[in-house]
Amino acid sequence: MTMTSLEELRAGGHFLLPIPPRSKEPPPKGWVDRREPYEIPLEGNVAIGVRGETCILITNDEQSTAWATEQFGLPNVRSVRGGHWYFRAREGRANEPNKATPVGLMEFHVRNKYALVPPSVHPSGSAYLWVRPLPPANELPEAPDLRELWNPGGEHHDKLLKMSAAKARAGKDAAAIFSELAAWRDRHLPDPQVHPDRELHQLADSAVGKFGKAVPKPRRS
């Protein structure tokens, strides 16, 4: 990477950190509170630090890299084990650890984290490579909601539960409720199998049993 490229990243609002050569750490002490830009030596690694404005999806195996590429296109950076995708952070998002998710091994950096960028060299000797240009921070696409991948059955289960109750109160039967829950799941969740059909059938049946409108008995003449 040339100094011009570093200047473009800085001008685009990305916070650059000097990292020792062929290493991933340590970052400069106190960088999370620093506002002044660092001087980046020509020899050594460089990273982008994120502090709540930008987030980075990092894939660490072939499965997660293939999934992320299908979902979001080519990565901005190619790493030794996968790729890095940069997004504009959404309110309330948090860091997610490197973990075997339903779509592979990956992590999510949002606050007080960093990731190496070219021309950095991984400790293994492999170079980080640009695949797609990195836009200015305020032009990045908004981050997808991937929390369900790290926490299966969490907030989306609550959403589906509330939906099923509301539809039962509106008088819909279990089959109709299941159909609408499945359509919402397939449209909004990155891995629909986190909430399989059998779970949605159970939610629909339970909602009708608890909240469904009773069929009035015919009056005697």
DRENMAR-237904 format. One line per field, with one value per residue: residue in one letter; z, x, y of N, C-alpha, C in turn. Coordinates in nm, 2 decimals, decimal comma. Layout:
<rs>
mike = (a/...) $
n.w = (Z/...) $
n.u = (X/...) $
n.v = (Y/...) $
ca.w = (Z/...) $
ca.u = (X/...) $
ca.v = (Y/...) $
c.w = (Z/...) $
c.u = (X/...) $
c.v = (Y/...) $
</rs>
This chain:
<rs>
mike = (m/t/m/t/s/l/e/e/l/r/a/g/g/h/f/l/l/p/i/p/p/r/s/k/e/p/p/p/k/g/w/v/d/r/r/e/p/y/e/i/p/l/e/g/n/v/a/i/g/v/r/g/e/t/c/i/l/i/t/n/d/e/q/s/t/a/w/a/t/e/q/f/g/l/p/n/v/r/s/v/r/g/g/h/w/y/f/r/a/r/e/g/r/a/n/e/p/n/k/a/t/p/v/g/l/m/e/f/h/v/r/n/k/y/a/l/v/p/p/s/v/h/p/s/g/s/a/y/l/w/v/r/p/l/p/p/a/n/e/l/p/e/a/p/d/l/r/e/l/w/n/p/g/g/e/h/h/d/k/l/l/k/m/s/a/a/k/a/r/a/g/k/d/a/a/a/i/f/s/e/l/a/a/w/r/d/r/h/l/p/d/p/q/v/h/p/d/r/e/l/h/q/l/a/d/s/a/v/g/k/f/g/k/a/v/p/k/p/r/r/s) $
n.w = (0,00/-0,08/0,04/-0,05/-0,06/0,21/0,30/0,17/0,30/0,55/0,50/0,44/0,68/0,83/1,10/1,15/1,27/1,38/1,37/1,49/1,26/1,07/1,26/1,47/1,69/1,95/1,96/1,95/2,28/2,45/2,23/2,18/2,29/2,16/1,95/1,76/1,46/1,40/1,32/1,05/1,01/0,72/0,71/0,85/1,00/0,94/1,08/1,08/1,32/1,50/1,65/1,71/1,50/1,26/1,14/1,13/0,96/1,00/0,85/0,91/0,80/0,52/0,49/0,61/0,47/0,21/0,25/0,34/0,11/-0,08/0,04/0,06/-0,14/-0,28/-0,05/0,12/0,20/0,17/0,37/0,54/0,63/0,54/0,48/0,50/0,56/0,54/0,71/0,78/1,11/1,31/1,54/1,87/1,82/1,90/1,98/1,85/1,93/1,80/1,66/1,61/1,41/1,27/1,00/0,98/1,09/1,24/1,32/1,47/1,46/1,63/1,83/1,98/1,86/1,61/1,28/1,06/0,76/0,41/0,34/0,52/0,68/0,77/1,07/0,98/0,74/0,52/0,30/0,35/0,13/-0,09/-0,21/-0,29/-0,32/-0,03/0,07/0,18/0,54/0,59/0,37/0,36/0,33/0,53/0,82/0,83/1,02/1,22/1,45/1,53/1,44/1,61/1,85/1,85/1,85/2,00/2,01/1,78/1,81/2,01/1,86/1,67/1,84/1,95/1,71/1,64/1,85/1,81/1,56/1,62/1,80/1,62/1,49/1,31/1,18/1,28/1,06/0,88/1,04/1,07/0,80/0,76/0,95/0,86/0,61/0,69/0,84/0,63/0,48/0,64/0,81/0,83/0,84/0,79/0,90/1,16/1,29/1,26/1,06/1,23/1,47/1,42/1,36/1,62/1,76/1,63/1,68/1,96/2,00/1,89/2,07/2,30/2,25/2,05/1,90/2,03/1,88/1,83/1,99/1,83/1,86/2,04/1,90) $
n.u = (0,09/0,06/0,16/-0,02/-0,25/-0,29/-0,34/-0,58/-0,75/-0,74/-0,86/-1,11/-1,22/-1,14/-0,97/-0,64/-0,40/-0,07/0,10/0,33/0,58/0,48/0,30/0,01/-0,04/0,11/-0,15/-0,13/-0,09/-0,37/-0,52/-0,80/-0,92/-0,80/-0,77/-0,61/-0,44/-0,23/0,11/0,21/0,45/0,66/0,76/0,63/0,32/-0,03/-0,34/-0,70/-0,88/-1,19/-1,45/-1,72/-1,84/-1,79/-1,80/-1,67/-1,70/-1,54/-1,43/-1,32/-1,28/-1,33/-1,61/-1,76/-1,66/-1,74/-2,02/-2,05/-1,95/-2,15/-2,36/-2,29/-2,12/-1,78/-1,51/-1,37/-1,11/-0,87/-0,78/-0,55/-0,70/-0,96/-1,19/-1,25/-1,52/-1,64/-1,87/-2,11/-2,18/-2,46/-2,70/-2,68/-2,54/-2,31/-1,98/-1,89/-1,77/-1,49/-1,62/-1,77/-2,03/-2,36/-2,30/-2,03/-1,69/-1,65/-1,61/-1,72/-1,65/-1,71/-1,67/-1,39/-1,21/-0,99/-0,86/-0,62/-0,49/-0,40/-0,07/-0,01/0,14/0,06/0,14/0,20/0,33/0,18/0,04/-0,19/-0,46/-0,60/-0,93/-1,17/-1,22/-1,21/-1,47/-1,52/-1,59/-1,85/-1,99/-2,02/-2,20/-2,49/-2,47/-2,56/-2,80/-2,68/-2,69/-2,83/-2,69/-2,48/-2,61/-2,83/-3,18/-3,24/-3,33/-3,49/-3,65/-3,82/-3,94/-4,08/-4,25/-4,41/-4,53/-4,68/-4,87/-5,01/-5,13/-5,29/-5,47/-5,59/-5,75/-5,66/-5,59/-5,38/-5,24/-5,23/-5,09/-4,85/-4,76/-4,72/-4,53/-4,31/-4,26/-4,17/-3,94/-3,78/-3,74/-3,60/-3,40/-3,06/-2,98/-3,21/-3,26/-3,20/-3,43/-3,63/-3,89/-4,05/-4,03/-4,17/-4,42/-4,49/-4,50/-4,71/-4,93/-4,93/-4,99/-5,25/-5,38/-5,36/-5,44/-5,62/-5,94/-6,23/-6,46/-6,79/-7,06/-7,34/-7,66/-7,94/-8,25) $
n.v = (-0,12/0,22/0,55/0,73/0,57/0,52/0,77/0,81/0,63/0,74/0,99/0,90/0,86/0,64/0,48/0,45/0,22/0,16/-0,14/-0,39/-0,53/-0,82/-0,92/-0,94/-0,80/-0,59/-0,34/0,02/0,16/0,29/0,35/0,34/0,57/0,77/1,06/1,19/1,13/0,84/0,81/0,62/0,38/0,30/0,05/-0,24/-0,35/-0,25/-0,15/-0,12/0,04/0,00/0,17/0,17/0,31/0,19/-0,15/-0,49/-0,79/-1,09/-1,37/-1,71/-1,96/-2,19/-2,25/-2,04/-1,82/-1,87/-1,86/-1,59/-1,45/-1,52/-1,39/-1,12/-1,04/-1,01/-1,00/-0,71/-0,73/-0,99/-1,25/-1,47/-1,69/-1,64/-1,38/-1,02/-0,82/-0,49/-0,27/-0,02/0,06/-0,05/0,08/-0,03/-0,27/-0,53/-0,66/-0,98/-1,30/-1,50/-1,78/-2,10/-2,08/-2,15/-2,12/-2,14/-2,07/-1,76/-1,41/-1,09/-0,76/-0,46/-0,26/-0,11/-0,28/-0,42/-0,47/-0,61/-0,47/-0,46/-0,32/-0,54/-0,82/-1,14/-1,33/-1,59/-1,55/-1,50/-1,26/-0,99/-0,90/-0,66/-0,69/-0,57/-0,22/-0,01/0,18/0,53/0,57/0,67/0,59/0,32/0,01/-0,05/-0,24/-0,59/-0,77/-1,00/-1,13/-1,36/-1,57/-1,60/-1,63/-1,85/-1,88/-1,66/-1,33/-1,34/-1,56/-1,46/-1,26/-1,41/-1,55/-1,35/-1,26/-1,49/-1,50/-1,26/-1,31/-1,53/-1,41/-1,25/-1,43/-1,62/-1,95/-2,23/-2,33/-2,11/-1,93/-2,06/-2,05/-1,78/-1,72/-1,88/-1,75/-1,50/-1,58/-1,69/-1,47/-1,29/-1,40/-1,49/-1,76/-1,98/-2,23/-2,21/-2,17/-2,41/-2,57/-2,74/-2,61/-2,37/-2,47/-2,56/-2,32/-2,20/-2,37/-2,36/-2,09/-2,07/-2,24/-2,09/-1,83/-1,82/-1,75/-1,86/-2,09/-2,00/-2,16/-2,31/-2,17/-2,29/-2,37) $
ca.w = (0,00/-0,09/0,13/-0,10/-0,02/0,35/0,31/0,12/0,41/0,66/0,45/0,44/0,81/0,89/1,20/1,12/1,38/1,35/1,43/1,46/1,14/1,07/1,39/1,48/1,81/2,02/1,91/2,04/2,41/2,46/2,10/2,18/2,33/2,09/1,83/1,67/1,37/1,42/1,21/1,01/0,94/0,59/0,74/0,96/0,96/0,97/1,10/1,10/1,45/1,50/1,78/1,72/1,38/1,15/1,19/1,04/0,96/0,97/0,83/0,94/0,74/0,39/0,49/0,64/0,36/0,10/0,29/0,34/-0,03/-0,14/0,10/0,05/-0,25/-0,25/0,07/0,10/0,23/0,17/0,48/0,53/0,65/0,49/0,43/0,59/0,50/0,62/0,71/0,87/1,23/1,34/1,68/1,96/1,79/1,99/1,93/1,86/1,94/1,70/1,71/1,51/1,39/1,18/0,87/0,98/1,19/1,21/1,43/1,43/1,54/1,63/1,92/2,04/1,80/1,49/1,18/0,97/0,62/0,33/0,30/0,64/0,66/0,88/1,13/0,90/0,62/0,41/0,29/0,34/0,00/-0,12/-0,32/-0,33/-0,26/0,09/0,06/0,31/0,64/0,58/0,25/0,37/0,35/0,67/0,87/0,84/1,16/1,22/1,59/1,54/1,41/1,73/1,96/1,80/1,93/2,09/1,99/1,67/1,87/2,08/1,76/1,62/1,95/1,95/1,58/1,64/1,94/1,75/1,45/1,68/1,85/1,50/1,44/1,21/1,23/1,29/0,92/0,83/1,12/1,03/0,67/0,77/1,03/0,77/0,51/0,76/0,87/0,51/0,42/0,73/0,89/0,75/0,83/0,82/0,97/1,31/1,34/1,16/1,04/1,34/1,58/1,38/1,38/1,76/1,80/1,57/1,75/2,09/2,00/1,87/2,19/2,41/2,22/1,94/1,93/2,04/1,78/1,91/1,98/1,77/1,96/2,03/1,86) $
ca.u = (0,00/0,13/0,12/-0,14/-0,36/-0,31/-0,41/-0,72/-0,82/-0,76/-0,96/-1,24/-1,27/-1,09/-0,87/-0,53/-0,32/0,05/0,12/0,47/0,59/0,45/0,24/-0,13/-0,04/0,01/-0,19/-0,07/-0,16/-0,46/-0,58/-0,95/-0,96/-0,72/-0,84/-0,51/-0,40/-0,10/0,21/0,22/0,58/0,65/0,79/0,54/0,18/-0,12/-0,48/-0,81/-0,95/-1,33/-1,49/-1,86/-1,90/-1,76/-1,79/-1,60/-1,72/-1,42/-1,45/-1,20/-1,27/-1,39/-1,75/-1,81/-1,62/-1,83/-2,15/-2,04/-1,94/-2,28/-2,45/-2,24/-2,02/-1,64/-1,47/-1,28/-0,97/-0,85/-0,68/-0,49/-0,80/-1,09/-1,20/-1,30/-1,62/-1,66/-2,00/-2,15/-2,24/-2,60/-2,72/-2,70/-2,47/-2,20/-1,88/-1,92/-1,64/-1,46/-1,71/-1,83/-2,17/-2,42/-2,25/-1,89/-1,62/-1,63/-1,63/-1,78/-1,59/-1,79/-1,62/-1,26/-1,14/-0,92/-0,82/-0,51/-0,52/-0,28/0,02/0,03/0,18/0,02/0,25/0,24/0,40/0,09/0,00/-0,33/-0,47/-0,73/-1,01/-1,26/-1,18/-1,28/-1,52/-1,52/-1,67/-1,99/-2,05/-2,02/-2,33/-2,53/-2,44/-2,67/-2,83/-2,63/-2,68/-2,89/-2,58/-2,40/-2,71/-2,95/-3,30/-3,25/-3,43/-3,58/-3,75/-3,91/-4,02/-4,17/-4,35/-4,51/-4,61/-4,78/-4,97/-5,09/-5,21/-5,39/-5,57/-5,67/-5,84/-5,60/-5,57/-5,24/-5,18/-5,21/-4,99/-4,72/-4,72/-4,67/-4,40/-4,21/-4,23/-4,09/-3,81/-3,71/-3,70/-3,52/-3,29/-2,94/-2,98/-3,35/-3,26/-3,19/-3,57/-3,68/-4,04/-4,12/-4,05/-4,27/-4,55/-4,52/-4,54/-4,84/-5,02/-4,94/-5,06/-5,39/-5,44/-5,37/-5,50/-5,72/-6,08/-6,32/-6,57/-6,91/-7,15/-7,47/-7,77/-8,05/-8,38) $
ca.v = (0,00/0,34/0,65/0,79/0,48/0,54/0,90/0,80/0,57/0,84/1,09/0,84/0,84/0,51/0,51/0,36/0,18/0,09/-0,27/-0,44/-0,62/-0,96/-0,94/-0,89/-0,72/-0,52/-0,21/0,13/0,18/0,40/0,39/0,35/0,70/0,87/1,13/1,23/1,01/0,79/0,80/0,48/0,35/0,23/-0,09/-0,28/-0,38/-0,15/-0,20/-0,02/0,03/0,04/0,22/0,19/0,36/0,09/-0,29/-0,58/-0,93/-1,16/-1,51/-1,78/-2,09/-2,19/-2,25/-1,90/-1,73/-1,90/-1,80/-1,44/-1,41/-1,54/-1,29/-0,98/-1,02/-1,04/-0,93/-0,60/-0,78/-1,14/-1,29/-1,61/-1,79/-1,60/-1,24/-0,91/-0,73/-0,37/-0,22/0,09/0,00/-0,01/0,11/-0,14/-0,39/-0,56/-0,75/-1,12/-1,37/-1,60/-1,89/-2,19/-2,05/-2,24/-2,10/-2,15/-2,00/-1,62/-1,31/-0,96/-0,65/-0,34/-0,15/-0,12/-0,39/-0,38/-0,58/-0,58/-0,44/-0,45/-0,44/-0,61/-0,96/-1,23/-1,40/-1,71/-1,50/-1,47/-1,11/-0,94/-0,85/-0,59/-0,75/-0,46/-0,10/0,02/0,32/0,61/0,51/0,71/0,54/0,18/-0,04/-0,08/-0,38/-0,68/-0,82/-1,13/-1,17/-1,49/-1,67/-1,63/-1,66/-1,91/-1,89/-1,55/-1,23/-1,37/-1,65/-1,37/-1,20/-1,51/-1,58/-1,24/-1,27/-1,60/-1,47/-1,16/-1,36/-1,61/-1,32/-1,20/-1,53/-1,70/-2,08/-2,27/-2,34/-1,98/-1,87/-2,12/-2,00/-1,64/-1,72/-1,93/-1,65/-1,40/-1,64/-1,71/-1,34/-1,20/-1,46/-1,54/-1,91/-2,02/-2,36/-2,19/-2,19/-2,51/-2,58/-2,80/-2,51/-2,28/-2,54/-2,56/-2,19/-2,17/-2,46/-2,31/-1,96/-2,09/-2,29/-2,00/-1,70/-1,83/-1,72/-1,98/-2,09/-1,99/-2,28/-2,27/-2,15/-2,39/-2,30) $
c.w = (0,00/0,02/0,09/-0,06/0,13/0,37/0,27/0,23/0,52/0,62/0,45/0,58/0,88/0,98/1,19/1,24/1,33/1,43/1,40/1,33/1,17/1,21/1,38/1,61/1,86/1,94/2,00/2,17/2,40/2,33/2,10/2,22/2,25/1,97/1,73/1,59/1,41/1,30/1,18/0,94/0,81/0,61/0,86/0,91/1,00/0,98/1,10/1,23/1,43/1,64/1,78/1,59/1,26/1,21/1,08/1,06/0,91/0,96/0,85/0,89/0,60/0,39/0,51/0,53/0,24/0,13/0,28/0,19/-0,10/-0,09/0,06/-0,06/-0,20/-0,13/0,03/0,11/0,23/0,28/0,46/0,55/0,59/0,44/0,54/0,51/0,60/0,60/0,80/0,99/1,25/1,50/1,76/1,93/1,88/1,92/1,94/1,85/1,82/1,74/1,59/1,50/1,30/1,04/0,87/1,09/1,16/1,33/1,38/1,52/1,52/1,71/1,98/1,99/1,67/1,40/1,09/0,83/0,54/0,35/0,41/0,60/0,78/0,94/1,05/0,78/0,51/0,41/0,29/0,20/-0,02/-0,23/-0,37/-0,26/-0,14/0,08/0,19/0,41/0,63/0,46/0,25/0,38/0,49/0,70/0,87/0,99/1,16/1,36/1,61/1,52/1,53/1,85/1,90/1,89/2,02/2,05/1,88/1,72/1,94/1,97/1,70/1,72/1,95/1,82/1,59/1,73/1,88/1,64/1,51/1,73/1,74/1,44/1,34/1,27/1,23/1,16/0,87/0,90/1,08/0,90/0,68/0,85/0,94/0,66/0,57/0,79/0,74/0,45/0,51/0,80/0,79/0,74/0,88/0,91/1,12/1,37/1,24/1,16/1,17/1,46/1,55/1,39/1,53/1,81/1,75/1,65/1,89/2,10/1,98/2,00/2,30/2,38/2,11/1,99/1,93/1,94/1,86/1,88/1,91/1,87/1,93/1,99/1,96) $
c.u = (0,09/0,09/0,00/-0,26/-0,39/-0,38/-0,55/-0,81/-0,85/-0,87/-1,10/-1,29/-1,23/-0,97/-0,76/-0,44/-0,19/0,07/0,26/0,47/0,56/0,39/0,10/-0,14/0,10/-0,03/-0,13/-0,16/-0,25/-0,53/-0,73/-1,00/-0,89/-0,80/-0,74/-0,47/-0,26/-0,01/0,23/0,36/0,56/0,68/0,70/0,40/0,09/-0,26/-0,57/-0,88/-1,10/-1,37/-1,64/-1,93/-1,89/-1,76/-1,73/-1,65/-1,60/-1,45/-1,32/-1,20/-1,35/-1,54/-1,81/-1,77/-1,71/-1,97/-2,15/-2,03/-2,07/-2,37/-2,42/-2,15/-1,88/-1,61/-1,39/-1,14/-0,97/-0,75/-0,64/-0,60/-0,94/-1,09/-1,25/-1,40/-1,65/-1,81/-2,01/-2,22/-2,38/-2,61/-2,75/-2,63/-2,35/-2,10/-1,93/-1,79/-1,62/-1,53/-1,75/-1,98/-2,23/-2,37/-2,10/-1,83/-1,60/-1,65/-1,68/-1,72/-1,67/-1,72/-1,49/-1,19/-1,07/-0,89/-0,71/-0,56/-0,39/-0,20/0,06/0,05/0,14/0,14/0,30/0,32/0,31/0,05/-0,15/-0,35/-0,60/-0,80/-1,11/-1,21/-1,26/-1,33/-1,50/-1,62/-1,82/-2,06/-2,06/-2,17/-2,37/-2,51/-2,57/-2,69/-2,79/-2,63/-2,74/-2,79/-2,50/-2,49/-2,84/-3,06/-3,32/-3,37/-3,53/-3,68/-3,86/-4,00/-4,12/-4,28/-4,46/-4,59/-4,72/-4,89/-5,07/-5,18/-5,32/-5,50/-5,65/-5,76/-5,79/-5,58/-5,42/-5,17/-5,14/-5,09/-4,85/-4,67/-4,66/-4,54/-4,29/-4,17/-4,14/-3,95/-3,73/-3,66/-3,60/-3,40/-3,18/-2,94/-3,12/-3,35/-3,24/-3,33/-3,64/-3,84/-4,11/-4,13/-4,16/-4,41/-4,59/-4,56/-4,68/-4,95/-5,04/-5,02/-5,21/-5,46/-5,45/-5,45/-5,60/-5,86/-6,16/-6,43/-6,70/-7,00/-7,28/-7,58/-7,88/-8,18/-8,49) $
c.v = (0,12/0,44/0,72/0,70/0,50/0,68/0,89/0,73/0,66/0,94/1,04/0,81/0,71/0,54/0,41/0,34/0,12/-0,03/-0,32/-0,53/-0,76/-1,00/-0,89/-0,81/-0,69/-0,39/-0,10/0,14/0,30/0,44/0,41/0,49/0,81/0,93/1,17/1,11/0,97/0,80/0,65/0,45/0,28/0,08/-0,13/-0,30/-0,26/-0,21/-0,09/-0,06/0,07/0,07/0,25/0,25/0,27/-0,05/-0,38/-0,72/-1,00/-1,31/-1,59/-1,92/-2,08/-2,18/-2,11/-1,80/-1,75/-1,84/-1,65/-1,38/-1,42/-1,43/-1,15/-0,95/-1,05/-0,95/-0,80/-0,64/-0,93/-1,16/-1,43/-1,72/-1,76/-1,46/-1,15/-0,83/-0,61/-0,32/-0,09/0,03/0,04/0,01/-0,02/-0,27/-0,40/-0,65/-0,90/-1,20/-1,46/-1,73/-1,97/-2,16/-2,15/-2,23/-2,10/-2,06/-1,85/-1,53/-1,18/-0,85/-0,52/-0,23/-0,20/-0,25/-0,34/-0,50/-0,53/-0,56/-0,44/-0,32/-0,52/-0,76/-1,04/-1,30/-1,53/-1,67/-1,47/-1,32/-1,09/-0,87/-0,77/-0,67/-0,65/-0,34/-0,07/0,17/0,40/0,55/0,54/0,66/0,38/0,13/-0,06/-0,22/-0,46/-0,72/-0,97/-1,19/-1,32/-1,60/-1,70/-1,67/-1,72/-1,91/-1,77/-1,45/-1,26/-1,47/-1,56/-1,30/-1,29/-1,55/-1,47/-1,23/-1,37/-1,57/-1,36/-1,22/-1,46/-1,53/-1,26/-1,30/-1,62/-1,84/-2,12/-2,28/-2,21/-1,91/-1,93/-2,07/-1,86/-1,64/-1,77/-1,83/-1,54/-1,45/-1,64/-1,57/-1,26/-1,27/-1,51/-1,69/-1,96/-2,14/-2,34/-2,20/-2,28/-2,51/-2,64/-2,70/-2,41/-2,34/-2,54/-2,43/-2,16/-2,25/-2,40/-2,18/-1,98/-2,15/-2,19/-1,87/-1,70/-1,80/-1,84/-1,97/-2,09/-2,11/-2,23/-2,26/-2,25/-2,31/-2,33) $
</rs>
